Amino acid sequence: MNKSDPLSVLLKIKEQKGLLVADDLIKQCYQLQSAHQYDKERITLKKMEALIEDELVKDEEYKLI
Protein backbone atom coordinates (compact mmCIF):
# COMPACT_ATOMS: atom_id res chain seq x y z
CA MET A 1 0.00 0.00 0.00
CA ASN A 2 1.32 3.37 -1.02
CA LYS A 3 0.32 5.81 1.73
CA SER A 4 0.83 8.75 -0.60
CA ASP A 5 -1.88 7.37 -2.92
CA PRO A 6 -5.28 7.96 -1.27
CA LEU A 7 -7.09 5.57 -3.62
CA SER A 8 -4.86 2.65 -2.68
CA VAL A 9 -5.42 3.50 1.01
CA LEU A 10 -9.21 3.53 0.52
CA LEU A 11 -9.13 0.17 -1.27
CA LYS A 12 -6.87 -1.37 1.38
CA ILE A 13 -9.13 -0.18 4.22
CA LYS A 14 -12.15 -1.58 2.36
CA GLU A 15 -10.37 -4.92 2.14
CA GLN A 16 -9.27 -4.89 5.78
CA LYS A 17 -12.79 -4.07 6.99
CA GLY A 18 -14.39 -6.64 4.71
CA LEU A 19 -16.74 -4.07 3.21
CA LEU A 20 -19.00 -5.12 0.36
CA VAL A 21 -18.43 -2.07 -1.81
CA ALA A 22 -17.33 -2.53 -5.41
CA ASP A 23 -13.78 -1.38 -6.09
CA ASP A 24 -15.03 0.33 -9.25
CA LEU A 25 -17.48 2.41 -7.23
CA ILE A 26 -14.74 3.52 -4.85
CA LYS A 27 -12.51 4.37 -7.81
CA GLN A 28 -15.26 6.32 -9.57
CA CYS A 29 -16.12 8.29 -6.42
CA TYR A 30 -12.45 9.04 -5.78
CA GLN A 31 -11.88 10.16 -9.36
CA LEU A 32 -14.98 12.35 -9.23
CA GLN A 33 -13.87 13.98 -5.99
CA SER A 34 -10.33 14.48 -7.29
CA ALA A 35 -11.50 16.00 -10.54
CA HIS A 36 -13.93 18.43 -8.90
CA GLN A 37 -12.40 19.20 -5.51
CA TYR A 38 -11.69 22.81 -6.45
CA ASP A 39 -14.92 23.51 -8.35
CA LYS A 40 -16.77 26.50 -6.98
CA GLU A 41 -20.19 25.04 -7.75
CA ARG A 42 -19.70 22.10 -5.39
CA ILE A 43 -21.96 19.70 -7.28
CA THR A 44 -19.70 16.76 -6.49
CA LEU A 45 -22.04 15.41 -3.84
CA LYS A 46 -24.95 15.22 -6.28
CA LYS A 47 -22.78 13.47 -8.86
CA MET A 48 -21.49 11.02 -6.24
CA GLU A 49 -25.04 10.29 -5.08
CA ALA A 50 -25.94 9.53 -8.70
CA LEU A 51 -23.00 7.10 -9.01
CA ILE A 52 -24.07 5.30 -5.84
CA GLU A 53 -27.73 5.17 -6.88
CA ASP A 54 -26.74 3.73 -10.27
CA GLU A 55 -24.70 1.05 -8.52
CA LEU A 56 -27.60 0.20 -6.23
CA VAL A 57 -29.96 -0.09 -9.20
CA LYS A 58 -27.48 -2.38 -10.98
CA ASP A 59 -27.22 -4.50 -7.83
CA GLU A 60 -31.00 -4.78 -7.52
CA GLU A 61 -31.35 -5.68 -11.21
CA TYR A 62 -28.73 -8.39 -10.74
CA LYS A 63 -30.63 -9.81 -7.76
CA LEU A 64 -33.86 -9.90 -9.77
CA ILE A 65 -32.32 -12.01 -12.54
N, C-alpha and C positions, 0 to 999 in steps of 0.2 A: 504494500500500500504506500502510495506516494502522498505524504501529508500535505504537500504543496498543491495537490490536485484535489479540489473539493469534491468533484464527481466520484473519484475513486474512494474517497472517505465515505461519502453517502452510500455507495454500493457495498462497501465493506461493513458498515454499521447495519445495513439492511440484512446482510448475510448473517452477521453475528447475532442479531436479534430474532432471526428466523421469520422476518416479516414477509407476508404474501403480497408484495407489490412488484409488479413487472419491472425489470431493469429498464426496459424501453421507456416506461412512463417516467421513471426517475430521471433518465437521460433527457427526455423531452422537456420536463419541467425545469431541469437545471439549465438546459440550453436556452429556454425561453427567458428565464430569470437573468441569465448572463447577457443575453442580447438586448434586454430592455431595462436593465437595472438603472440606467441614467436617463430614461425617458421622463419627460416632465408630465406626461399625461397619466402615468401610473395605471395603465390598463392591464398590466401583467397579471394581476389577480384574476380578472375576468377570463383572460386567455387560459390561465392555468386551470381554472374551474372547468372550462370547456374541454380541455384535454382529459381531465379526470372523469368528467361525465361521459365522454366518448368511450373511455376505457371501461367504465361501468356498464355501458350499454353493450359493448362488445362481449363482456363477460356474461351478461345476462342472456344474450343471443346464443352464446356458446352453450350455456346450461340448458337452454330450451331445445337444442338439437339432439 
